[in-house]
Amino acid sequence: MKKRLFGTLLAAALVVTQVVSVFAAGSKTTQATPAGESVGKYEMTEGTAENFSEVKEQAVLDKILAVNNGTATLESIAEQAEAIKDELTGKVLVTKFFDLVPINGGVKTEDGKYKVTFTVPNLTEALQDVKVLHYSTQRAVWEVITPDNVNYSTKEITAQFEDLSPVAVIGKNTGAGTSTDSTTGTSPKTGVASDWILYAGASVVLLGAAVVVLGRNRKRA
């Protein structure tokens, strides 16, 4: 009976640990995906040196990758673009930088801009003043774009771009929810992240109970 209880506790602990690993990994790798009329019209890929091959200025590429890896801060981008310093101050990453590429021309507005709607799983009402940070490889400039629409209920953002290249969503954390510290470059935690902390605690308790049961069994053997 005790061996069976030990087996059950150990199995439960392992399951919870695996769930924690999945949620923890998800909080770091979650990216935007096309939504609405943008589905099939745009491709959004992970921010890697290979995918950002169109970024010709090495210092810019290094900065983007460093922010994604968490070795540089979001606000440090202002070192390369003083004009957007105020827009970056106090903000956090809602997504890491990802590459945004049109498919068959994408979706264009009447004035020729790319119109993109995408889903951002990390988007919550705790994040205000949501903007899109973009580095134009064609114009070699950093810019902060104000979205046409930010829908918290559907977690969708719609924005217009003159050209497409590395993009990240940024916002100001109001404290109503959890998000990343602006001193790091990793993507923000979501409500899910707060849940996996509970799971982590539960796994520790279960593993501890399993160890106690095993220890007692050995003493009595």
Secondary structure, DSSP 8 states (H G I E B T S, - for coil): -HHHHHHHHHHHHHHHHHHHHHHHHHHHH---EE-GGGTTTEEEEE--TTTTTT---HHHHHHHHHHHHTSS-SGGGGGT-GGGHHHHTT-EESS--EEEEESTT--B-TTS-EEEEEE-TT--TTEEEEEEEEEETTTTEEEEE--SEEETTTTEEEEEESS-SEEEEEEEE-SSS----TTS-S----HHHHHHHHHHHHHHHHHHHHHHHHHHHHHH-
